[in-house]
Amino acid sequence: MDKFVNYINPYFYIIQGRKFFYKKGLFKSFKIPIPVISVGNLSFGGSGKTSLVRFLCENLHLYFNITVLSRGYKRKSKGPVIVMERGKLKVDWEKAGDEPYLLGKIFEKKKMKISILVNEDRKKGGEIAIKELGAELIILDDGFQHQKLKRDLDLVLLKKDDLKDRLFPFGRLREPLSSLERADAIILSYQEYQPFNFSYNKKPVFKLYRKEWKILNKDLKEICELKDKEFVAFCGLADNKQFFNILDKLGLKIKKKLSFPDHYHYKNFKLNLQQNYITTLKDGIKLNPQENLYFLDFNIEVKGLIEFILKFLKCDMLKNNNKIE
């Protein structure tokens, strides 16, 4: 049935045509002289891409001078913008896009000398990262569908709902599951929320868990005493129910839940000083820090993935007479 739906779906033929043109060299892909790791997914909306990019940076920044390259979805700027240079934020969230800026705030707090660049043109972005930021490794955020810039590793996130979803516009898939043939490794996301198993043509498979949940204050410091606090919870994500479900599992006292569209701007959203609010870091960076505003955060675990990447990059770099110290 799903194959039949694809055959009557014009979007399916656009995807297949684009793949054909890249395969035949009619659309050109460009290689840059440093390793590129792409983090992508198959569906519209959240699959944990930002969490995985964060995890990679936190675990690889001691080995490489890393630049995260993103298009900066829904940012109020055009062309190349350096969001963060070696650990120092340079612009606000509106010029950066909410997710690149969120990563910048996390890296700044942890004093990690990461650079972040946003540009619609990934090839030019990669060249700028090398020339102006001294990048030794590029992590390409949301890069699976953007084949203009060649990558050394394609990491593709898959969530449980993707397995039963359909191709846009009949569902939320950007590409069919068969596109996993291009992946170098598959990461099964949200395992603490919806655990599942999946394999595809003997490709390496890893599992992403969010764990050690914590509540942060306006200074991004962990708050341990929450017994007497009651919250208004709000968020603007691809899947808001997941956020509210986690708050319930943590046993927080939630008096009201407010749900907004993904990447919501919060321009007219005002906090009542008589109430406490809790949201995600992605949503919270768009609001002024206040004493009654709290954020949900977590640590990320993907067992075996960093060892897999280092082994691959070491072999690849040794071929080019370079060594990872």
Residue pairs with C-beta under 8 A, 6 or more apart in sequence:
2 166
5 166
5 167
5 170
6 12
6 167
6 176
9 167
9 169
9 170
11 167
11 168
11 169
12 167
12 176
15 167
15 174
15 175
15 176
15 179
18 27
21 27
22 29
22 147
27 147
27 148
28 148
29 147
29 148
29 149
29 150
30 123
30 148
30 149
30 150
31 150
32 123
32 126
32 127
32 130
32 138
32 149
32 150
33 130
34 130
34 135
34 136
34 137
34 138
35 64
35 136
35 137
35 138
35 152
35 153
35 313
35 316
35 317
36 126
36 137
36 138
36 139
36 140
36 149
36 150
36 151
36 152
36 153
37 56
37 137
37 138
37 139
37 140
37 151
37 152
37 153
37 155
37 309
38 140
38 143
38 144
38 146
38 151
38 153
38 154
38 155
39 49
39 52
39 53
39 56
39 139
39 140
39 141
39 142
39 143
39 155
39 157
40 49
40 140
40 142
40 143
40 144
40 145
40 154
40 155
40 156
40 157
41 47
41 48
41 49
41 142
41 144
41 156
41 157
41 158
41 159
41 162
41 174
42 144
42 156
42 158
42 162
42 173
42 174
42 175
42 176
42 177
42 179
42 180
43 159
43 161
43 162
43 165
43 172
43 173
43 174
44 168
44 172
44 173
44 174
44 238
45 172
45 238
45 239
45 262
46 237
46 238
46 239
46 262
47 157
47 158
47 159
47 162
47 189
48 157
48 159
48 187
48 189
48 190
48 208
48 210
49 141
49 142
49 157
50 99
50 102
50 103
50 141
50 282
51 189
51 208
51 210
51 300
52 155
52 157
52 187
52 189
52 208
52 300
52 302
53 68
53 103
53 139
53 141
54 103
54 106
54 300
55 208
55 300
55 302
55 305
56 139
56 306
56 309
57 66
57 68
57 103
57 107
57 112
57 114
57 139
58 110
58 112
58 300
59 306
60 66
60 137
60 306
60 309
60 310
61 112
61 113
61 114
63 137
63 310
63 324
63 325
64 136
64 137
65 86
65 113
65 115
65 133
65 134
65 135
65 136
65 137
66 114
66 115
66 135
66 136
66 137
66 138
66 139
67 114
67 115
67 116
67 117
67 129
67 133
67 135
67 137
67 138
67 139
68 100
68 103
68 114
68 115
68 116
68 117
68 138
68 139
68 141
69 117
69 118
69 119
69 122
69 125
69 126
69 129
69 138
69 139
69 140
69 141
69 143
70 97
70 99
70 100
70 116
70 117
70 118
70 141
70 142
71 97
71 118
71 119
71 120
71 122
71 141
71 142
71 146
72 81
72 83
72 96
72 97
72 100
72 118
72 119
73 97
73 98
73 99
73 142
73 263
74 97
74 98
74 263
75 81
75 94
75 95
75 96
75 97
75 100
75 118
76 94
76 95
77 91
77 94
77 95
77 96
77 118
78 120
79 119
79 120
80 117
80 118
80 119
80 121
80 124
80 125
80 128
81 91
81 95
81 96
81 117
81 118
81 119
82 90
82 91
82 115
82 116
82 117
82 132
82 133
83 89
83 90
83 91
83 95
83 96
83 100
83 101
83 104
83 116
83 117
83 118
84 90
84 100
84 103
84 104
84 107
84 108
84 114
84 115
84 116
85 115
85 133
86 113
86 114
86 115
86 133
87 107
87 108
87 111
87 112
87 113
87 114
88 108
89 101
89 104
89 105
89 108
91 101
92 101
93 101
93 102
93 285
93 286
96 104
96 116
96 118
97 118
98 263
98 282
98 285
98 286
99 141
99 282
100 116
100 118
100 141
101 285
102 281
102 282
102 285
103 114
103 116
104 116
105 220
105 281
105 285
106 281
107 114
107 116
109 220
115 129
115 133
115 135
117 125
117 128
117 129
117 133
118 125
119 125
119 128
121 148
122 140
122 143
122 146
122 148
122 149
123 148
123 149
125 149
126 135
126 138
126 149
129 135
129 138
137 313
140 146
140 149
140 151
143 149
143 151
143 154
144 154
144 156
144 175
144 179
144 182
144 183
145 174
145 175
152 312
152 313
152 316
153 184
153 185
153 309
153 312
153 313
154 182
154 183
154 184
154 185
155 183
155 184
155 185
155 187
155 305
156 180
156 182
156 183
156 185
156 186
156 187
157 186
157 187
157 188
157 189
157 208
158 180
158 186
158 187
158 188
158 189
158 198
159 188
159 189
159 190
159 194
160 188
160 190
160 194
160 195
160 196
161 172
161 194
162 173
162 177
163 177
163 196
163 198
165 171
165 172
165 173
166 173
167 173
167 174
167 175
167 176
168 174
177 200
180 186
180 200
180 201
180 203
181 200
181 201
183 200
183 203
184 203
184 204
184 312
185 203
185 204
185 205
185 206
185 305
185 308
186 198
186 199
186 200
186 203
186 204
186 205
186 206
187 205
187 206
187 207
187 208
187 302
187 305
188 196
188 197
188 198
188 205
188 206
188 207
188 208
189 208
190 208
190 210
190 242
191 207
191 208
191 209
192 209
192 210
192 211
193 210
193 242
193 245
193 246
198 205
199 205
204 308
206 302
206 303
206 304
206 305
206 308
207 302
207 303
208 300
208 301
208 302
209 300
209 301
209 302
210 298
210 299
210 300
211 298
211 299
211 300
211 301
212 298
212 299
213 246
213 250
213 296
213 297
213 298
214 222
214 223
214 296
214 297
214 298
215 222
215 223
215 226
215 252
215 278
215 294
215 295
215 296
215 297
216 222
216 223
216 281
216 294
216 295
216 296
216 297
217 223
217 291
217 294
217 295
218 289
218 290
218 291
218 293
218 294
219 289
220 295
220 297
223 294
226 252
229 252
229 253
229 276
230 253
230 254
230 255
230 275
230 276
231 247
231 252
231 253
231 254
231 255
231 275
231 276
231 277
231 278
231 294
232 254
232 255
232 256
232 257
232 258
232 272
232 275
232 276
232 277
232 278
233 243
233 244
233 247
233 252
233 254
233 256
233 257
233 258
233 277
233 278
233 279
234 257
234 258
234 259
234 260
234 269
234 277
234 278
234 279
234 283
235 243
235 244
235 258
235 259
235 260
235 279
235 280
235 283
236 259
236 260
236 261
236 262
236 263
236 264
236 266
236 283
237 243
237 262
237 280
237 282
237 283
238 262
240 259
240 260
243 280
243 296
244 254
244 257
244 259
246 296
247 254
247 278
247 296
248 254
252 278
254 278
255 275
260 266
260 283
264 283
264 286
265 286
266 283
266 286
266 287
269 287
271 277
271 287
271 290
271 292
271 293
273 290
273 292
275 292
276 292
276 293
276 294
277 292
277 293
277 294
278 294
278 295
278 296
279 293
279 294
279 295
279 296
280 295
280 296
281 295
281 296
281 297
284 293
284 295
287 293
310 324
313 324
314 323
314 324
317 323
317 324
